[in-house]
């Protein structure tokens, strides 16, 4: 089985969103991105798709649900030897599971049948061999874990090795060896359990308990003796320290330091409040100056644009006149050619009537019907062409730029965000009245209810009945209000450029333009259907039918001469029609040029009118510009005055933080001294009581007696330990020969693992535990090292290599499964990680490996197929 795509919707951090990882191929596939990108979420979703039933509500399934709720949906495309399939599961609500074939989209399984299909792919779920290859973040499989999980994985490994190697024959040793081992084990189990712990109620456990009780008693008595000596020393030190702290001069110095620091802090705080007020006034003046400058600059830009537009309008008007003259000349030439065609048609018709008078009556009736039909088609075509021209003109008036509308839409969103942020950061005040208060306080003239929170911007005045007026200053940064004002100014510029009053009007004009474009295309299609060769061709046909004389009598004369005359007339008519047809494109191009010139002239005229309306009368524009400039000058002067005032206060400001820190220091010193005096007095009282209590007990004599009893207990425990060690050594020796046969199980995985280890280490071999079938020791240069004592990076690398070896065994056994690593190489150094990358690519031949990692710089050297996460929206179920 290979995975070619993964998609998930409403899973964990992707609440209400869908993402997809497409293009997963053979070999090494890498999704490397920053933390919180969704890599572990993708791993857990993929794990749930294959190993969690869609009807279940396990802890792992509930963990996939976002905090906002909803129903997680997971989908994967896979490839097997039988074909390509798409697996989909939805959990918690609207539960479903489906399997469809990608080649034709046919649904082949759903609900329980779909679960059975998936179970066949992974052969036993997380307890099967495929489950061994899914490495979660932070788990190597070599650490201490739940006993049940370890046993399940051991069975999966054993089943895999058995299926690869075959059943091992009978264990060496025979019945006599088994009886000896059983007798040895029975004797050993009389003293200890199977895990080597003392058996409960046995003689070894009783000896240990006795020794532990005596050791605890000896420790307690030794502690009593030590504490008695320590308490005597502590009492002496406490009395000396108490005398130092209660000295009258020391107490007076601490109090004087506190008073001095409080006065200095009050002075610094008053100066800081004055500085904040001056800074707020300067910030307000700066904001007003910036707005005045923006107004002046905008007015000057509008004046320059209006002057430019006047020149453009004049040029467009001249261009329009030139195009109209060309159109008139082209139409005159076309009319002359049409007259030639009509004359040639008359001559050709006369000759034709002379040749075929006998069929005139029948053809006259047909010609009459055709003439009426042509007349109706010509009328309809003229009406459609008029509608086409009117629609083109209307479209030119309402057309609007999509890019400008998108820019305006983005500005509206930005303004809404800035306003929300401004409201969220406004300061608030709240008053909780004492019982019996009759007159409430008022904020800017509005009563404040008890417990009500009121926000304010800038300066607010709170009227306190019977006390006075409290002035509050928000001191908010001017940058926040300036950003909102700039955004609104940019929005107004875009609105002015588009000639609309609001975004809604822009959308309405775009909708009108789209409707007119659709109508224009429909009219063109109708006209093409009604007159495929053009309206002029219809008129020529109508003129030809009109020229037929339906009342003509029988023809007389030489038929041969009449046929020659008809041939010459037909040739002349063809030449005249070709000449007229050559002039038709010129007329069309002239018409299009006139329409284009008219459109350009109308667009420029409308824009100029809009600017003139905004600029006002021409005779007042210079005065208005001077007024804006004067306002800017006044506001600049006021800002500079207020800024100088604030700078003067700032330069003379005392260090408020230092004054506050000094006050806290002397206050804490005085408080600490008082607390220490109280604590020392309590300590002396406790020490005196405990010393009197212990001096009455014979603690040291009792301690010596307990020491003698403990020595005897230690000797008895040592005898039992020797006996257990001998029995254990005998059992292990007997089992060694029997364990040799199990090496046949481990030979395949060791064979696969050996070349991988050679990529990372020199002269290294792995010894597997015969019980867990996991690496137990690492043999390097003739020395064995326990796996649990290896570094985190070493255990991590050994875990990944072992899984790669098991993956090759699965593939050899006809059950290929992808190896999926979620940040599985987090402790490897630069040199080792590159060798691990080589090992991954070595095993990636005929094997799919998917790697999730947040170490972007390190994993850039891994290579392979780089995966990307894209937005995805699931199709309705």
Residue pairs with C-beta under 8 A, 6 or more apart in sequence:
1 78
1 79
1 80
1 121
1 122
1 816
1 817
1 818
2 24
2 26
2 78
2 79
2 80
2 816
2 818
2 848
3 24
3 46
3 76
3 77
3 78
3 818
3 848
3 850
4 23
4 24
4 25
4 77
4 78
4 79
4 84
5 20
5 21
5 22
5 23
5 24
5 76
5 77
6 20
6 21
6 24
6 42
6 45
6 46
6 74
6 75
6 76
7 18
7 19
7 20
7 21
7 74
7 75
7 76
7 872
7 874
8 14
8 18
8 19
8 41
8 42
8 45
8 72
8 73
8 74
8 75
9 17
9 18
9 19
9 72
9 73
9 74
9 872
9 873
9 874
10 16
10 17
10 18
10 66
10 70
10 71
10 72
10 73
11 41
11 45
11 64
11 66
11 72
11 73
11 74
12 38
12 41
12 44
12 63
12 64
12 65
12 66
12 72
13 36
13 38
13 41
13 66
14 38
14 41
14 66
15 66
15 67
15 68
15 70
16 66
16 68
16 70
17 871
18 73
18 871
18 872
18 873
18 874
19 38
19 42
19 869
19 870
19 871
19 872
20 869
20 870
20 871
20 872
21 31
21 42
21 867
21 868
21 869
21 870
22 868
22 870
23 865
23 867
24 848
24 850
24 865
24 867
25 848
25 865
26 844
26 846
26 848
27 841
27 844
27 845
27 847
27 848
27 849
27 864
27 865
28 840
28 841
28 844
28 849
28 851
28 862
28 863
28 864
28 865
29 848
29 849
29 850
29 851
29 864
29 865
29 867
30 851
30 853
30 859
30 862
30 863
30 864
30 865
30 866
30 867
31 39
31 42
31 850
31 851
31 852
31 853
31 866
31 867
31 868
31 869
32 851
32 852
32 853
32 854
32 855
32 856
32 859
32 860
32 862
32 866
33 39
33 854
33 856
33 869
34 854
34 856
35 854
37 854
37 869
38 869
39 822
39 823
39 852
39 853
39 854
40 137
40 822
40 823
40 852
42 852
42 869
43 134
43 136
43 137
43 820
43 822
43 852
44 60
44 63
44 64
45 64
45 72
45 74
46 74
46 76
46 820
47 60
47 134
47 136
48 60
48 61
48 64
48 72
48 74
48 89
48 91
49 74
49 75
49 76
49 87
49 89
49 118
50 118
50 121
50 122
50 125
51 122
51 125
51 126
51 131
52 58
52 60
52 61
52 91
53 97
53 115
54 89
54 90
54 91
54 95
54 96
54 97
54 114
54 115
55 95
56 91
57 92
61 72
61 91
61 92
62 92
64 72
64 91
65 71
65 72
65 91
65 92
70 92
70 93
71 90
71 91
71 92
71 93
71 94
72 90
72 91
72 92
73 88
73 89
73 90
73 91
73 874
74 88
74 89
74 90
74 91
75 86
75 87
75 88
75 89
75 874
76 86
76 87
77 84
77 85
77 86
77 87
77 102
78 84
78 85
78 86
78 87
78 121
80 121
83 101
83 102
83 103
84 101
84 102
84 103
85 99
85 100
85 101
85 102
85 108
86 99
86 100
86 101
86 102
87 97
87 98
87 99
87 114
87 117
87 118
88 96
88 97
88 98
88 99
88 100
89 96
89 97
89 114
90 96
90 97
90 877
94 877
96 110
96 111
96 877
97 110
97 111
97 114
97 115
97 118
98 107
98 109
98 110
98 114
99 107
99 108
99 109
99 110
99 113
99 114
99 117
99 118
100 106
100 107
100 108
101 108
108 117
109 116
109 117
119 125
121 130
122 128
122 130
122 131
122 817
123 129
123 130
123 815
124 130
124 131
124 156
125 131
126 134
126 152
127 152
127 153
127 155
127 156
128 156
129 156
129 157
129 159
129 160
129 806
129 810
129 815
129 817
130 810
130 815
130 817
131 153
131 156
132 141
132 153
132 156
132 157
132 160
132 803
132 806
133 803
133 806
133 807
133 810
133 817
133 818
133 819
133 820
134 820
135 141
135 799
135 800
135 803
135 819
135 820
135 821
135 822
135 824
136 822
137 822
137 823
137 824
138 823
138 826
140 795
140 796
140 798
140 799
140 824
141 153
141 774
141 799
141 802
141 803
142 774
142 775
142 787
142 788
142 795
142 798
142 799
143 788
143 795
150 772
154 771
154 772
154 773
154 774
157 773
157 774
157 806
158 745
158 773
160 806
160 809
160 810
160 813
161 745
161 746
161 748
161 749
161 773
161 809
162 745
163 813
164 748
164 809
164 812
164 813
165 744
165 745
165 747
165 748
168 741
168 742
168 744
168 745
169 741
171 738
171 741
172 737
172 738
172 740
172 741
173 181
173 734
173 737
173 738
177 734
177 737
177 738
180 734
181 731
181 734
181 735
181 738
184 727
184 730
184 731
184 734
185 731
187 727
188 724
188 727
188 728
188 731
189 199
190 199
190 202
191 198
191 199
191 202
191 203
191 204
191 720
191 723
191 724
191 727
192 198
192 199
192 202
192 204
192 724
193 199
196 724
196 728
198 204
198 205
198 208
199 205
203 720
204 717
204 720
204 724
207 713
207 716
207 717
207 720
208 717
208 720
210 713
210 716
211 710
211 713
211 714
211 716
211 717
214 706
214 709
214 710
214 713
215 710
217 706
218 703
218 706
218 707
218 710
221 699
221 702
221 703
221 706
222 703
224 694
224 699
224 703
225 699
225 700
225 703
227 694
228 691
228 694
228 695
228 699
231 687
231 690
231 691
231 694
232 691
234 683
234 687
235 684
235 687
235 688
235 691
238 680
238 683
238 684
238 687
239 684
241 676
241 680
242 677
242 680
242 681
242 684
244 250
245 673
245 676
245 677
245 680
246 677
250 673
251 673
254 666
254 669
254 670
254 673
255 670
257 666
257 669
257 670
258 663
258 666
258 667
258 670
260 666
261 659
261 662
261 663
261 665
261 666
261 667
262 663
264 654
264 659
264 662
264 663
265 656
265 659
265 660
265 662
265 663
267 654
267 659
268 653
268 654
268 655
268 656
268 659
268 660
269 656
269 659
271 649
271 652
271 653
271 654
271 656
272 653
272 656
274 649
275 646
275 649
275 650
275 653
276 473
276 475
277 473
278 642
278 645
278 646
278 649
279 475
279 646
279 650
280 459
280 473
280 475
281 642
281 645
281 646
282 639
282 642
282 643
282 645
282 646
283 477
283 478
284 458
284 478
285 635
285 638
285 639
285 642
285 643
286 478
286 639
286 643
287 478
287 481
287 482
287 485
288 635
288 639
289 632
289 635
289 636
289 638
289 639
290 482
290 485
291 485
292 628
292 631
292 632
292 635
293 632
294 486
294 489
295 628
296 625
296 628
296 629
296 631
296 632
298 489
298 493
299 615
299 624
299 625
299 628
300 625
302 496
302 611
302 614
302 615
303 615
303 621
303 625
305 611
306 608
306 611
306 612
306 615
309 604
309 607
309 608
309 611
310 608
312 604
313 601
313 604
313 605
313 608
316 597
316 600
316 601
316 604
317 601
319 597
319 600
319 601
320 594
320 597
320 598
320 600
320 601
322 597
323 590
323 593
323 594
323 596
323 597
324 594
324 597
326 590
326 593
327 587
327 590
327 591
327 593
327 594
329 590
330 583
330 586
330 587
330 589
330 590
331 587
331 590
333 583
333 586
334 536
334 580
334 583
334 584
334 586
334 587
337 576
337 579
337 580
337 583
338 536
338 539
338 540
338 580
340 576
340 579
340 580
341 540
341 543
341 573
341 576
341 577
341 579
341 580
342 543
342 547
343 576
344 569
344 572
344 573
344 575
344 576
344 577
345 540
345 543
345 544
345 547
345 573
345 576
346 547
347 569
347 572
347 573
348 566
348 569
348 570
348 572
348 573
349 544
349 547
349 548
349 549
350 569
351 562
351 565
351 566
351 568
351 569
351 570
352 566
352 569
353 360
353 548
353 549
353 552
353 555
354 555
354 557
354 562
354 565
354 566
355 555
355 559
355 562
355 563
355 566
356 363
356 555
357 552
357 553
357 554
357 555
358 554
358 555
360 550
360 552
363 548
364 548
364 550
367 545
367 548
367 550
368 550
370 545
371 542
371 545
371 546
371 548
374 538
374 541
374 542
374 545
375 542
377 530
377 531
377 538
378 535
378 538
378 539
378 542
380 530
381 527
381 530
381 531
381 535
381 538
382 535
384 523
384 526
384 527
384 530
385 527
385 535
387 523
388 520
388 523
388 524
388 527
389 595
391 516
391 519
391 520
391 523
392 520
392 595
392 599
393 595
393 598
393 599
394 516
395 513
395 516
395 517
395 520
396 598
396 599
396 602
396 603
397 602
397 606
398 509
398 512
398 513
398 516
399 509
399 513
400 498
400 500
400 506
400 509
400 510
400 513
401 498
402 510
404 494
404 497
404 498
404 506
405 498
405 503
405 506
405 507
405 510
407 494
408 491
408 494
408 495
408 498
408 503
408 506
409 503
411 487
411 490
411 491
411 494
412 491
412 503
414 487
415 484
415 487
415 488
415 491
418 480
418 483
418 484
418 487
419 484
421 480
422 457
422 480
422 481
422 484
423 455
425 476
425 480
426 455
426 456
426 457
426 474
426 476
427 455
427 456
427 472
427 474
427 476
428 453
428 454
428 455
428 456
429 443
429 448
429 453
429 454
429 456
429 460
429 462
429 472
430 451
430 452
430 453
430 454
431 440
431 441
431 448
431 450
431 451
431 452
432 450
432 451
433 440
433 450
439 465
439 466
440 447
440 448
440 449
440 450
440 465
441 447
441 448
441 462
441 463
441 464
441 465
442 448
442 462
442 463
443 454
443 456
443 460
443 461
443 462
443 463
444 456
444 460
444 461
445 463
448 454
448 462
456 472
456 474
457 474
457 476
458 473
458 474
458 476
459 471
459 472
459 473
459 474
460 471
460 472
460 474
461 469
461 470
461 471
461 472
462 469
462 470
462 471
462 472
463 469
464 470
495 501
495 502
496 610
496 614
498 506
499 606
499 607
499 610
500 506
500 509
527 535
531 537
531 538
534 584
536 580
536 584
540 577
540 580
555 562
615 621
616 624
739 770
742 770
745 773
746 768
746 770
746 773
748 809
749 768
749 802
749 805
749 806
749 809
750 766
750 768
752 804
752 805
752 806
752 808
752 809
753 766
753 801
753 802
753 805
754 765
755 842
756 801
756 804
756 805
756 839
756 842
756 843
757 764
757 765
757 766
757 801
758 764
759 835
759 838
759 839
759 842
760 797
760 801
760 832
760 835
760 836
760 839
761 780
763 780
763 781
764 778
764 779
764 780
765 778
765 779
766 775
766 777
766 778
766 779
766 798
767 775
767 776
767 777
767 778
767 779
767 784
768 774
768 775
768 776
769 775
769 776
774 787
774 802
775 787
775 798
775 802
776 786
776 787
777 784
777 785
777 786
777 787
778 784
778 785
778 787
778 790
778 794
778 798
779 785
787 795
787 798
788 795
790 798
791 827
792 827
793 827
793 828
793 829
793 832
796 824
796 825
796 826
796 827
796 828
797 825
797 828
797 832
797 836
799 824
800 821
800 824
800 825
800 836
800 839
801 839
803 819
804 819
804 839
804 840
804 843
807 816
807 817
807 819
807 843
807 847
808 843
808 847
810 816
810 817
811 846
811 847
816 846
816 847
816 848
818 847
818 848
818 849
818 850
819 843
819 847
819 848
819 849
819 850
820 849
820 850
820 852
821 849
821 850
821 851
821 852
821 853
822 852
823 852
823 853
823 854
823 855
824 851
825 833
825 836
825 853
825 855
826 855
828 836
830 858
833 858
833 861
834 861
837 861
837 862
837 863
840 849
840 851
840 862
840 864
841 863
841 864
843 849
844 864
849 864
851 859
851 862
851 864
853 859
